[in-house]
Amino acid sequence: MSNLVVKLFTVFIFMSLSGNAFAATDSYRWLHVTIETPWAIFIFLLPMVLLPAILMAFLYWKYSGKKKTS
């Protein structure tokens, strides 16, 4: 029985201390969403899409003139 009390007390303490943090994550002000946010996401994700394509084109160009030995 005491183990259950300790668990409940621990959960209560953590919930009471983290109440403001949970409220802040749901807040619009905390997220800082502006009209520039989609552009920032686009600029962040653009290299992740283009670098593999550029690497693939470079490797294709580099090994295109070599003949297979098998």
Secondary structure by P-SEA (a helix, b strand, c coil): caaaaaaaaaaaaaaaaaaaaaaaaacccccccccaaaaaaaaaacccccaaaaaaaaaaaaaccccccc
